[in-house]
Amino acid sequence: MKHLLGLEGMSATALTRLLDVAETYKGVGVGDQPKRDDLKGKVVVNLFYEPSTRTRMSFGLAARRLGADVLDFSPSGSSTAKGESFIDTAKNIEAMGIDIVVVRHSSPGAPHMLAKYLHPHVRVINAGDGAHEHPTQALLDIFTIRQRLQRIDGLTVGLIGDIMHSRVARSNIHGLTTLGAKVIVCGPTTLVPSEVERWGVEVAHRLDDVLPRCDVLNLLRVQFERQRSGLFPSIREYRLLFGVDSDRMRKTKPNVLILAPGPINRGVEISPEVADGPRSAILDQVTNGLAVRMAVLSELSTST
Ligand code: NCD
C-alpha cells in the first residue's frame, strides 16, 4: 500500500492486515512503554485545511511515538491567506524534504491530487476530504468494534444521522461491508443520498424500527457546515426522531455498542447519559486511533 486515500476497493485481506498490525501498536509510547523508531529520520506533515481536534493530534502523537519529526500546517496564519494555492503550498513544504503528508481538505479528491503531483517517494494519507472518505476514522471504528465484540463478519451496524455529508459514513460503509457486516443507514430522507443503496447497504428512515436489530450504533453528527439550507428541519425535531437517549436505549439489544466519531453534539444526536454511559466506546475510539494511525504510518513508510 503506497498511499491511504480511502477504504473503497480495499480488500478484506488488506483491511484485516491493517487491523492486526494496529493491535501490535496498542500502548506504544504510553507511560513506561517505550516509543518505537519505525519513522526515525522521517518527516510527517499534517496539512489540515479544515478544523480538527482528534484526527490532527492523533496523527501528530502517533508519528512522534514512532520517532518522526512532525510539521503542522493550518491555513490561517500561513501564506494561504496571501493567495498561495493548495498545490504550491504542498510543493513548497515538499521541498523541505518530507516523507508522509496527512491531509484534510474540504474538496473531495484533494489527497488524490497530492498523490499525483508530489514526488513519488512521498506517501499521502487522507484525513478527510470533503464528504468523500475518512479512512483512518473508519479503521479505528472497525478496530474498536472488533476489540469489543470480537468480530465484524455477521454483525449489523447502524450508521445514524447525516449520511449525505459524512465521509465517516462512506469509509465505514466500504470497510464494514467488505469485512462481512450488514450496514443499515438511517437518517432524515433529506440527509440520506439515493446512491447509498448501490453500496450494498439497507436504507431506513425510522430509527425506532432499526434499534432492535443493531449490534453497533455509530451516531454521526449533523454537519451543518456542509449543508445547503432547507435539508434540516430543527434541532428539536431531529432529536425527537433520530437522537439516541436513555428511552431509545431501552429499545436496543442489551449489549449494543455506541460509537461516535466526535465531535459529539450532546443533546442532538446523542444524550449525555448515553455518551457517558456503559455502552459507549467513544473514548476507546480515540485511544484506538493512535494504534491505528501508527500502523498506517509505519506500513506506508516501509512500502515500495
Ligand atoms: C469527523 C470528520 O471530521 O469527518 N470527525 C473526526 O474526524 N473525528 C466527523 C465530524 O466532523 O462530525
py3Dmol code that shows the C-alpha trace and the ligand (Angstrom):
import py3Dmol

protein = """\
ATOM      1  CA  MET A   1       0.000   0.000   0.000  1.00  0.00           C
ATOM      2  CA  LYS A   2       1.603   3.232  -1.168  1.00  0.00           C
ATOM      3  CA  HIS A   3      -0.991   5.788  -0.046  1.00  0.00           C
ATOM      4  CA  LEU A   4      -4.115   5.571   2.090  1.00  0.00           C
ATOM      5  CA  LEU A   5      -6.667   7.557   0.127  1.00  0.00           C
ATOM      6  CA  GLY A   6      -9.829   5.639   1.033  1.00  0.00           C
ATOM      7  CA  LEU A   7     -11.260   2.263   2.010  1.00  0.00           C
ATOM      8  CA  GLU A   8     -13.273   1.872  -1.199  1.00  0.00           C
ATOM      9  CA  GLY A   9     -11.822  -1.024  -3.158  1.00  0.00           C
ATOM     10  CA  MET A  10      -9.513  -2.189  -0.353  1.00  0.00           C
ATOM     11  CA  SER A  11      -9.636  -5.970   0.055  1.00  0.00           C
ATOM     12  CA  ALA A  12     -10.727  -7.776   3.210  1.00  0.00           C
ATOM     13  CA  THR A  13      -7.191  -9.156   3.474  1.00  0.00           C
ATOM     14  CA  ALA A  14      -5.622  -5.684   3.357  1.00  0.00           C
ATOM     15  CA  LEU A  15      -8.131  -4.303   5.887  1.00  0.00           C
ATOM     16  CA  THR A  16      -7.642  -7.211   8.274  1.00  0.00           C
ATOM     17  CA  ARG A  17      -3.886  -6.896   7.982  1.00  0.00           C
ATOM     18  CA  LEU A  18      -4.015  -3.203   8.960  1.00  0.00           C
ATOM     19  CA  LEU A  19      -6.243  -4.008  11.938  1.00  0.00           C
ATOM     20  CA  ASP A  20      -3.907  -6.820  13.011  1.00  0.00           C
ATOM     21  CA  VAL A  21      -0.838  -4.588  12.682  1.00  0.00           C
ATOM     22  CA  ALA A  22      -2.649  -1.912  14.732  1.00  0.00           C
ATOM     23  CA  GLU A  23      -3.051  -4.454  17.567  1.00  0.00           C
ATOM     24  CA  THR A  24       0.737  -4.546  17.833  1.00  0.00           C
ATOM     25  CA  TYR A  25       0.918  -0.759  18.340  1.00  0.00           C
ATOM     26  CA  LYS A  26      -1.521  -0.608  21.247  1.00  0.00           C
ATOM     27  CA  GLY A  27       0.099   1.277  24.123  1.00  0.00           C
ATOM     28  CA  VAL A  28       3.349   2.141  22.295  1.00  0.00           C
ATOM     29  CA  GLY A  29       4.911   5.179  24.000  1.00  0.00           C
ATOM     30  CA  VAL A  30       2.253   5.277  26.747  1.00  0.00           C
ATOM     31  CA  GLY A  31       3.545   5.607  30.318  1.00  0.00           C
ATOM     32  CA  ASP A  32       6.545   3.308  30.793  1.00  0.00           C
ATOM     33  CA  GLN A  33       6.090   1.578  27.442  1.00  0.00           C
ATOM     34  CA  PRO A  34       8.891   2.580  25.080  1.00  0.00           C
ATOM     35  CA  LYS A  35       8.437   4.512  21.883  1.00  0.00           C
ATOM     36  CA  ARG A  36       9.495   2.881  18.622  1.00  0.00           C
ATOM     37  CA  ASP A  37      11.754   4.104  15.857  1.00  0.00           C
ATOM     38  CA  ASP A  38       9.834   2.936  12.768  1.00  0.00           C
ATOM     39  CA  LEU A  39       9.790   6.533  11.482  1.00  0.00           C
ATOM     40  CA  LYS A  40      13.172   7.667  12.777  1.00  0.00           C
ATOM     41  CA  GLY A  41      14.592  10.336  10.447  1.00  0.00           C
ATOM     42  CA  LYS A  42      11.264  10.727   8.622  1.00  0.00           C
ATOM     43  CA  VAL A  43       9.219  13.896   8.395  1.00  0.00           C
ATOM     44  CA  VAL A  44       5.434  13.756   8.649  1.00  0.00           C
ATOM     45  CA  VAL A  45       3.414  16.832   7.675  1.00  0.00           C
ATOM     46  CA  ASN A  46      -0.077  17.483   8.988  1.00  0.00           C
ATOM     47  CA  LEU A  47      -1.648  19.551   6.202  1.00  0.00           C
ATOM     48  CA  PHE A  48      -5.037  20.455   7.639  1.00  0.00           C
ATOM     49  CA  TYR A  49      -7.263  22.862   5.725  1.00  0.00           C
ATOM     50  CA  GLU A  50     -10.304  22.123   7.932  1.00  0.00           C
ATOM     51  CA  PRO A  51     -10.751  22.202  11.709  1.00  0.00           C
ATOM     52  CA  SER A  52      -9.736  19.094  13.620  1.00  0.00           C
ATOM     53  CA  THR A  53      -9.066  18.127  17.221  1.00  0.00           C
ATOM     54  CA  ARG A  54      -8.814  14.323  17.399  1.00  0.00           C
ATOM     55  CA  THR A  55      -7.505  13.425  13.961  1.00  0.00           C
ATOM     56  CA  ARG A  56      -4.775  16.030  13.873  1.00  0.00           C
ATOM     57  CA  MET A  57      -3.499  15.432  17.404  1.00  0.00           C
ATOM     58  CA  SER A  58      -3.741  11.689  16.981  1.00  0.00           C
ATOM     59  CA  PHE A  59      -1.627  11.690  13.807  1.00  0.00           C
ATOM     60  CA  GLY A  60       0.878  14.056  15.439  1.00  0.00           C
ATOM     61  CA  LEU A  61       1.252  11.926  18.554  1.00  0.00           C
ATOM     62  CA  ALA A  62       1.287   8.653  16.594  1.00  0.00           C
ATOM     63  CA  ALA A  63       4.091   9.955  14.353  1.00  0.00           C
ATOM     64  CA  ARG A  64       6.123  11.223  17.333  1.00  0.00           C
ATOM     65  CA  ARG A  65       5.730   7.916  19.169  1.00  0.00           C
ATOM     66  CA  LEU A  66       7.342   6.284  16.133  1.00  0.00           C
ATOM     67  CA  GLY A  67      10.246   8.747  16.173  1.00  0.00           C
ATOM     68  CA  ALA A  68       9.241  11.055  13.290  1.00  0.00           C
ATOM     69  CA  ASP A  69       9.613  14.833  13.094  1.00  0.00           C
ATOM     70  CA  VAL A  70       6.189  16.419  12.672  1.00  0.00           C
ATOM     71  CA  LEU A  71       5.327  19.640  10.829  1.00  0.00           C
ATOM     72  CA  ASP A  72       1.929  21.202  11.412  1.00  0.00           C
ATOM     73  CA  PHE A  73       0.240  23.352   8.803  1.00  0.00           C
ATOM     74  CA  SER A  74      -3.027  25.259   9.084  1.00  0.00           C
ATOM     75  CA  PRO A  75      -4.217  27.787   6.529  1.00  0.00           C
ATOM     76  CA  SER A  76      -4.810  30.609   8.989  1.00  0.00           C
ATOM     77  CA  GLY A  77      -1.515  32.321   9.676  1.00  0.00           C
ATOM     78  CA  SER A  78       0.030  30.748   6.556  1.00  0.00           C
ATOM     79  CA  SER A  79       0.605  32.051   3.043  1.00  0.00           C
ATOM     80  CA  THR A  80      -2.773  30.627   2.020  1.00  0.00           C
ATOM     81  CA  ALA A  81      -4.011  33.991   3.326  1.00  0.00           C
ATOM     82  CA  LYS A  82      -1.741  35.631   0.691  1.00  0.00           C
ATOM     83  CA  GLY A  83      -3.298  33.598  -2.110  1.00  0.00           C
ATOM     84  CA  GLU A  84      -0.925  30.636  -2.366  1.00  0.00           C
ATOM     85  CA  SER A  85      -2.650  27.622  -3.941  1.00  0.00           C
ATOM     86  CA  PHE A  86      -3.028  24.213  -2.304  1.00  0.00           C
ATOM     87  CA  ILE A  87      -0.578  22.542  -4.690  1.00  0.00           C
ATOM     88  CA  ASP A  88       2.001  25.346  -4.455  1.00  0.00           C
ATOM     89  CA  THR A  89       1.877  25.153  -0.661  1.00  0.00           C
ATOM     90  CA  ALA A  90       2.272  21.373  -0.755  1.00  0.00           C
ATOM     91  CA  LYS A  91       5.160  21.562  -3.242  1.00  0.00           C
ATOM     92  CA  ASN A  92       6.972  24.139  -1.121  1.00  0.00           C
ATOM     93  CA  ILE A  93       6.620  22.042   2.021  1.00  0.00           C
ATOM     94  CA  GLU A  94       7.743  19.029  -0.005  1.00  0.00           C
ATOM     95  CA  ALA A  95      10.900  20.906  -0.997  1.00  0.00           C
ATOM     96  CA  MET A  96      11.939  20.897   2.685  1.00  0.00           C
ATOM     97  CA  GLY A  97      12.292  17.126   2.453  1.00  0.00           C
ATOM     98  CA  ILE A  98       9.241  15.300   3.713  1.00  0.00           C
ATOM     99  CA  ASP A  99       8.135  11.680   3.678  1.00  0.00           C
ATOM    100  CA  ILE A 100       4.452  11.496   4.606  1.00  0.00           C
ATOM    101  CA  VAL A 101       1.636  14.032   4.165  1.00  0.00           C
ATOM    102  CA  VAL A 102      -1.530  13.703   6.233  1.00  0.00           C
ATOM    103  CA  VAL A 103      -4.100  15.888   4.500  1.00  0.00           C
ATOM    104  CA  ARG A 104      -7.566  17.152   5.403  1.00  0.00           C
ATOM    105  CA  HIS A 105      -9.369  19.342   2.907  1.00  0.00           C
ATOM    106  CA  SER A 106     -12.918  20.380   2.109  1.00  0.00           C
ATOM    107  CA  SER A 107     -12.532  19.284  -1.529  1.00  0.00           C
ATOM    108  CA  PRO A 108     -13.145  15.615  -2.294  1.00  0.00           C
ATOM    109  CA  GLY A 109     -10.109  14.279  -4.150  1.00  0.00           C
ATOM    110  CA  ALA A 110      -7.557  16.700  -2.631  1.00  0.00           C
ATOM    111  CA  PRO A 111      -5.427  13.800  -1.267  1.00  0.00           C
ATOM    112  CA  HIS A 112      -5.566  12.073  -4.674  1.00  0.00           C
ATOM    113  CA  MET A 113      -4.267  15.255  -6.256  1.00  0.00           C
ATOM    114  CA  LEU A 114      -1.302  15.342  -3.872  1.00  0.00           C
ATOM    115  CA  ALA A 115      -0.581  11.675  -4.587  1.00  0.00           C
ATOM    116  CA  LYS A 116      -0.427  12.620  -8.259  1.00  0.00           C
ATOM    117  CA  TYR A 117       1.596  15.840  -8.046  1.00  0.00           C
ATOM    118  CA  LEU A 118       4.075  15.240  -5.227  1.00  0.00           C
ATOM    119  CA  HIS A 119       7.319  13.302  -5.647  1.00  0.00           C
ATOM    120  CA  PRO A 120       6.707   9.540  -5.918  1.00  0.00           C
ATOM    121  CA  HIS A 121       8.574   8.842  -2.681  1.00  0.00           C
ATOM    122  CA  VAL A 122       6.058  10.947  -0.664  1.00  0.00           C
ATOM    123  CA  ARG A 123       3.213   8.971   0.921  1.00  0.00           C
ATOM    124  CA  VAL A 124      -0.242  10.536   1.273  1.00  0.00           C
ATOM    125  CA  ILE A 125      -2.836   9.769   3.951  1.00  0.00           C
ATOM    126  CA  ASN A 126      -6.378  11.080   3.613  1.00  0.00           C
ATOM    127  CA  ALA A 127      -7.511  12.556   6.945  1.00  0.00           C
ATOM    128  CA  GLY A 128     -10.891  13.591   5.473  1.00  0.00           C
ATOM    129  CA  ASP A 129     -11.667  15.006   2.018  1.00  0.00           C
ATOM    130  CA  GLY A 130     -14.982  16.839   1.893  1.00  0.00           C
ATOM    131  CA  ALA A 131     -17.865  14.393   2.204  1.00  0.00           C
ATOM    132  CA  HIS A 132     -15.865  11.677   0.438  1.00  0.00           C
ATOM    133  CA  GLU A 133     -13.711   9.475   2.720  1.00  0.00           C
ATOM    134  CA  HIS A 134     -12.016   9.431   6.119  1.00  0.00           C
ATOM    135  CA  PRO A 135     -10.281   6.053   6.078  1.00  0.00           C
ATOM    136  CA  THR A 136      -8.408   6.144   9.405  1.00  0.00           C
ATOM    137  CA  GLN A 137     -11.605   7.107  11.242  1.00  0.00           C
ATOM    138  CA  ALA A 138     -13.414   4.077   9.791  1.00  0.00           C
ATOM    139  CA  LEU A 139     -10.431   1.848  10.584  1.00  0.00           C
ATOM    140  CA  LEU A 140     -10.446   2.961  14.205  1.00  0.00           C
ATOM    141  CA  ASP A 141     -14.232   2.496  14.374  1.00  0.00           C
ATOM    142  CA  ILE A 142     -13.881  -1.033  12.997  1.00  0.00           C
ATOM    143  CA  PHE A 143     -10.902  -1.741  15.269  1.00  0.00           C
ATOM    144  CA  THR A 144     -12.998  -0.686  18.289  1.00  0.00           C
ATOM    145  CA  ILE A 145     -15.920  -2.876  17.208  1.00  0.00           C
ATOM    146  CA  ARG A 146     -13.589  -5.859  16.790  1.00  0.00           C
ATOM    147  CA  GLN A 147     -11.991  -5.181  20.191  1.00  0.00           C
ATOM    148  CA  ARG A 148     -15.354  -5.046  21.967  1.00  0.00           C
ATOM    149  CA  LEU A 149     -17.351  -7.661  20.026  1.00  0.00           C
ATOM    150  CA  GLN A 150     -14.513  -9.906  18.753  1.00  0.00           C
ATOM    151  CA  ARG A 151     -15.707  -9.923  15.147  1.00  0.00           C
ATOM    152  CA  ILE A 152     -17.061  -7.851  12.250  1.00  0.00           C
ATOM    153  CA  ASP A 153     -18.456 -10.576   9.997  1.00  0.00           C
ATOM    154  CA  GLY A 154     -22.155 -11.114  10.643  1.00  0.00           C
ATOM    155  CA  LEU A 155     -22.700  -8.002  12.788  1.00  0.00           C
ATOM    156  CA  THR A 156     -25.361  -5.418  12.000  1.00  0.00           C
ATOM    157  CA  VAL A 157     -24.080  -1.842  12.222  1.00  0.00           C
ATOM    158  CA  GLY A 158     -26.402   1.178  12.129  1.00  0.00           C
ATOM    159  CA  LEU A 159     -24.944   4.435  10.813  1.00  0.00           C
ATOM    160  CA  ILE A 160     -27.366   7.042  12.096  1.00  0.00           C
ATOM    161  CA  GLY A 161     -27.773  10.677  11.084  1.00  0.00           C
ATOM    162  CA  ASP A 162     -26.382  12.913   8.371  1.00  0.00           C
ATOM    163  CA  ILE A 163     -25.201  10.297   5.896  1.00  0.00           C
ATOM    164  CA  MET A 164     -25.163  12.701   2.963  1.00  0.00           C
ATOM    165  CA  HIS A 165     -22.357  14.897   4.311  1.00  0.00           C
ATOM    166  CA  SER A 166     -20.437  12.218   6.161  1.00  0.00           C
ATOM    167  CA  ARG A 167     -17.069  10.979   4.938  1.00  0.00           C
ATOM    168  CA  VAL A 168     -17.045   8.819   8.067  1.00  0.00           C
ATOM    169  CA  ALA A 169     -20.199   7.063   6.816  1.00  0.00           C
ATOM    170  CA  ARG A 170     -18.723   6.405   3.366  1.00  0.00           C
ATOM    171  CA  SER A 171     -15.485   4.934   4.690  1.00  0.00           C
ATOM    172  CA  ASN A 172     -17.371   2.857   7.267  1.00  0.00           C
ATOM    173  CA  ILE A 173     -19.723   1.502   4.611  1.00  0.00           C
ATOM    174  CA  HIS A 174     -16.830   0.366   2.402  1.00  0.00           C
ATOM    175  CA  GLY A 175     -14.808  -1.137   5.253  1.00  0.00           C
ATOM    176  CA  LEU A 176     -17.667  -2.820   7.099  1.00  0.00           C
ATOM    177  CA  THR A 177     -19.368  -4.358   4.071  1.00  0.00           C
ATOM    178  CA  THR A 178     -16.031  -5.675   2.780  1.00  0.00           C
ATOM    179  CA  LEU A 179     -15.473  -7.361   6.149  1.00  0.00           C
ATOM    180  CA  GLY A 180     -18.909  -9.002   6.065  1.00  0.00           C
ATOM    181  CA  ALA A 181     -21.023  -6.733   8.301  1.00  0.00           C
ATOM    182  CA  LYS A 182     -24.544  -5.691   7.401  1.00  0.00           C
ATOM    183  CA  VAL A 183     -24.866  -1.901   7.351  1.00  0.00           C
ATOM    184  CA  ILE A 184     -28.130  -0.044   7.871  1.00  0.00           C
ATOM    185  CA  VAL A 185     -28.048   3.697   7.220  1.00  0.00           C
ATOM    186  CA  CYS A 186     -30.781   5.670   8.939  1.00  0.00           C
ATOM    187  CA  GLY A 187     -31.461   9.387   8.826  1.00  0.00           C
ATOM    188  CA  PRO A 188     -33.886  12.029   7.543  1.00  0.00           C
ATOM    189  CA  THR A 189     -34.809  11.497   3.867  1.00  0.00           C
ATOM    190  CA  THR A 190     -33.105  14.796   3.011  1.00  0.00           C
ATOM    191  CA  LEU A 191     -29.813  13.626   4.557  1.00  0.00           C
ATOM    192  CA  VAL A 192     -29.548  10.124   3.053  1.00  0.00           C
ATOM    193  CA  PRO A 193     -28.289  10.230  -0.557  1.00  0.00           C
ATOM    194  CA  SER A 194     -30.150   7.993  -3.005  1.00  0.00           C
ATOM    195  CA  GLU A 195     -26.943   6.350  -4.279  1.00  0.00           C
ATOM    196  CA  VAL A 196     -26.124   4.638  -0.961  1.00  0.00           C
ATOM    197  CA  GLU A 197     -28.248   1.586  -1.811  1.00  0.00           C
ATOM    198  CA  ARG A 198     -25.802   0.841  -4.621  1.00  0.00           C
ATOM    199  CA  TRP A 199     -23.110   0.309  -1.995  1.00  0.00           C
ATOM    200  CA  GLY A 200     -24.945  -2.689  -0.575  1.00  0.00           C
ATOM    201  CA  VAL A 201     -26.481  -1.075   2.487  1.00  0.00           C
ATOM    202  CA  GLU A 202     -30.053  -1.033   3.726  1.00  0.00           C
ATOM    203  CA  VAL A 203     -31.710   2.388   3.946  1.00  0.00           C
ATOM    204  CA  ALA A 204     -34.163   3.190   6.748  1.00  0.00           C
ATOM    205  CA  HIS A 205     -35.786   6.363   7.974  1.00  0.00           C
ATOM    206  CA  ARG A 206     -37.408   5.214  11.233  1.00  0.00           C
ATOM    207  CA  LEU A 207     -34.800   4.850  13.944  1.00  0.00           C
ATOM    208  CA  ASP A 208     -37.127   3.024  16.326  1.00  0.00           C
ATOM    209  CA  ASP A 209     -37.516   0.161  13.801  1.00  0.00           C
ATOM    210  CA  VAL A 210     -33.748  -0.108  13.356  1.00  0.00           C
ATOM    211  CA  LEU A 211     -32.660  -0.010  17.033  1.00  0.00           C
ATOM    212  CA  PRO A 212     -33.565  -3.614  17.997  1.00  0.00           C
ATOM    213  CA  ARG A 213     -31.651  -5.019  15.004  1.00  0.00           C
ATOM    214  CA  CYS A 214     -28.252  -3.372  15.536  1.00  0.00           C
ATOM    215  CA  ASP A 215     -25.181  -4.718  17.351  1.00  0.00           C
ATOM    216  CA  VAL A 216     -23.471  -1.341  16.896  1.00  0.00           C
ATOM    217  CA  LEU A 217     -24.847   2.195  16.508  1.00  0.00           C
ATOM    218  CA  ASN A 218     -22.466   4.792  15.088  1.00  0.00           C
ATOM    219  CA  LEU A 219     -24.049   8.189  15.758  1.00  0.00           C
ATOM    220  CA  LEU A 220     -22.979  10.774  13.210  1.00  0.00           C
ATOM    221  CA  ARG A 221     -23.008  14.480  13.817  1.00  0.00           C
ATOM    222  CA  VAL A 222     -25.311  16.697  11.767  1.00  0.00           C
ATOM    223  CA  GLN A 223     -22.732  18.535   9.665  1.00  0.00           C
ATOM    224  CA  PHE A 224     -24.305  21.959   9.449  1.00  0.00           C
ATOM    225  CA  GLU A 225     -21.113  23.405   7.998  1.00  0.00           C
ATOM    226  CA  ARG A 226     -21.509  21.279   4.854  1.00  0.00           C
ATOM    227  CA  GLN A 227     -25.280  21.619   4.369  1.00  0.00           C
ATOM    228  CA  ARG A 228     -27.316  23.645   1.975  1.00  0.00           C
ATOM    229  CA  SER A 229     -30.209  25.282   3.814  1.00  0.00           C
ATOM    230  CA  GLY A 230     -33.546  23.509   3.877  1.00  0.00           C
ATOM    231  CA  LEU A 231     -32.244  19.982   4.473  1.00  0.00           C
ATOM    232  CA  PHE A 232     -32.709  20.036   8.198  1.00  0.00           C
ATOM    233  CA  PRO A 233     -35.990  20.855   9.984  1.00  0.00           C
ATOM    234  CA  SER A 234     -34.925  21.868  13.527  1.00  0.00           C
ATOM    235  CA  ILE A 235     -32.684  20.527  16.245  1.00  0.00           C
ATOM    236  CA  ARG A 236     -35.727  19.690  18.356  1.00  0.00           C
ATOM    237  CA  GLU A 237     -37.324  17.626  15.605  1.00  0.00           C
ATOM    238  CA  TYR A 238     -34.027  15.919  14.787  1.00  0.00           C
ATOM    239  CA  ARG A 239     -33.537  14.956  18.430  1.00  0.00           C
ATOM    240  CA  LEU A 240     -37.096  13.589  18.629  1.00  0.00           C
ATOM    241  CA  LEU A 241     -36.708  11.449  15.512  1.00  0.00           C
ATOM    242  CA  PHE A 242     -33.004  10.484  15.477  1.00  0.00           C
ATOM    243  CA  GLY A 243     -31.438  11.418  18.823  1.00  0.00           C
ATOM    244  CA  VAL A 244     -30.317   8.454  20.941  1.00  0.00           C
ATOM    245  CA  ASP A 245     -31.211   8.907  24.624  1.00  0.00           C
ATOM    246  CA  SER A 246     -31.978   6.592  27.575  1.00  0.00           C
ATOM    247  CA  ASP A 247     -35.514   5.910  26.312  1.00  0.00           C
ATOM    248  CA  ARG A 248     -34.223   4.785  22.952  1.00  0.00           C
ATOM    249  CA  MET A 249     -31.519   2.655  24.609  1.00  0.00           C
ATOM    250  CA  ARG A 250     -34.352   0.531  26.064  1.00  0.00           C
ATOM    251  CA  LYS A 251     -35.239  -0.497  22.503  1.00  0.00           C
ATOM    252  CA  THR A 252     -31.717  -1.665  21.568  1.00  0.00           C
ATOM    253  CA  LYS A 253     -30.068  -5.034  22.076  1.00  0.00           C
ATOM    254  CA  PRO A 254     -28.817  -5.080  25.693  1.00  0.00           C
ATOM    255  CA  ASN A 255     -25.165  -5.230  24.639  1.00  0.00           C
ATOM    256  CA  VAL A 256     -25.346  -2.674  21.830  1.00  0.00           C
ATOM    257  CA  LEU A 257     -22.102  -0.763  21.264  1.00  0.00           C
ATOM    258  CA  ILE A 258     -22.393   3.023  20.909  1.00  0.00           C
ATOM    259  CA  LEU A 259     -19.816   4.772  18.735  1.00  0.00           C
ATOM    260  CA  ALA A 260     -19.442   8.376  17.580  1.00  0.00           C
ATOM    261  CA  PRO A 261     -16.566   9.823  15.571  1.00  0.00           C
ATOM    262  CA  GLY A 262     -16.674  13.095  17.523  1.00  0.00           C
ATOM    263  CA  PRO A 263     -17.108  15.915  17.946  1.00  0.00           C
ATOM    264  CA  ILE A 264     -20.411  14.997  19.594  1.00  0.00           C
ATOM    265  CA  ASN A 265     -23.224  17.460  19.992  1.00  0.00           C
ATOM    266  CA  ARG A 266     -24.677  16.490  23.348  1.00  0.00           C
ATOM    267  CA  GLY A 267     -28.465  16.684  23.283  1.00  0.00           C
ATOM    268  CA  VAL A 268     -28.678  16.475  19.469  1.00  0.00           C
ATOM    269  CA  GLU A 269     -27.596  13.087  18.057  1.00  0.00           C
ATOM    270  CA  ILE A 270     -26.720  11.681  21.489  1.00  0.00           C
ATOM    271  CA  SER A 271     -27.792  12.455  25.049  1.00  0.00           C
ATOM    272  CA  PRO A 272     -25.168  12.922  27.776  1.00  0.00           C
ATOM    273  CA  GLU A 273     -26.306   9.740  29.637  1.00  0.00           C
ATOM    274  CA  VAL A 274     -25.702   7.667  26.510  1.00  0.00           C
ATOM    275  CA  ALA A 275     -22.420   9.357  25.567  1.00  0.00           C
ATOM    276  CA  ASP A 276     -21.030   8.794  29.070  1.00  0.00           C
ATOM    277  CA  GLY A 277     -22.881   5.533  29.719  1.00  0.00           C
ATOM    278  CA  PRO A 278     -21.693   1.924  29.943  1.00  0.00           C
ATOM    279  CA  ARG A 279     -22.426   1.031  26.302  1.00  0.00           C
ATOM    280  CA  SER A 280     -20.393   3.952  24.930  1.00  0.00           C
ATOM    281  CA  ALA A 281     -16.949   3.272  23.425  1.00  0.00           C
ATOM    282  CA  ILE A 282     -16.441   6.860  22.286  1.00  0.00           C
ATOM    283  CA  LEU A 283     -13.229   7.478  24.234  1.00  0.00           C
ATOM    284  CA  ASP A 284     -11.902   3.985  23.393  1.00  0.00           C
ATOM    285  CA  GLN A 285     -12.208   5.033  19.769  1.00  0.00           C
ATOM    286  CA  VAL A 286      -9.906   7.967  20.433  1.00  0.00           C
ATOM    287  CA  THR A 287      -7.363   5.772  22.228  1.00  0.00           C
ATOM    288  CA  ASN A 288      -7.507   3.175  19.450  1.00  0.00           C
ATOM    289  CA  GLY A 289      -7.000   5.889  16.851  1.00  0.00           C
ATOM    290  CA  LEU A 290      -3.365   6.146  17.926  1.00  0.00           C
ATOM    291  CA  ALA A 291      -2.640   2.462  17.336  1.00  0.00           C
ATOM    292  CA  VAL A 292      -4.450   2.524  14.006  1.00  0.00           C
ATOM    293  CA  ARG A 293      -2.554   5.618  12.841  1.00  0.00           C
ATOM    294  CA  MET A 294       0.789   4.244  13.966  1.00  0.00           C
ATOM    295  CA  ALA A 295       0.043   1.109  11.941  1.00  0.00           C
ATOM    296  CA  VAL A 296      -0.879   3.128   8.849  1.00  0.00           C
ATOM    297  CA  LEU A 297       2.149   5.441   9.125  1.00  0.00           C
ATOM    298  CA  SER A 298       4.508   2.542   9.595  1.00  0.00           C
ATOM    299  CA  GLU A 299       3.004   0.391   6.813  1.00  0.00           C
ATOM    300  CA  LEU A 300       3.183   3.258   4.310  1.00  0.00           C
ATOM    301  CA  SER A 301       6.719   4.234   5.254  1.00  0.00           C
ATOM    302  CA  THR A 302       8.012   0.717   4.535  1.00  0.00           C
ATOM    303  CA  SER A 303       6.015   0.120   1.322  1.00  0.00           C
ATOM    304  CA  THR A 304       7.705   0.432  -2.045  1.00  0.00           C
TER     305      THR A 304
END
"""
ligand_1 = """\
12
NCD
C -15.314 13.692 11.653
C -14.824 14.459 10.450
O -14.131 15.440 10.558
O -15.163 13.977 9.387
N -14.610 13.895 12.830
C -13.429 13.242 13.065
O -12.542 13.192 12.248
N -13.312 12.620 14.257
C -16.764 13.782 11.810
C -17.395 15.089 12.153
O -16.819 16.159 11.973
O -18.551 15.048 12.589
"""
view = py3Dmol.view(width=600, height=400)
view.addModel(protein, "pdb")
view.setStyle({"model": 0}, {"cartoon": {"style": "trace"}})
view.addModel(ligand_1, "xyz")
view.setStyle({"model": 1}, {"stick": {}})
view.zoomTo()
view.show()
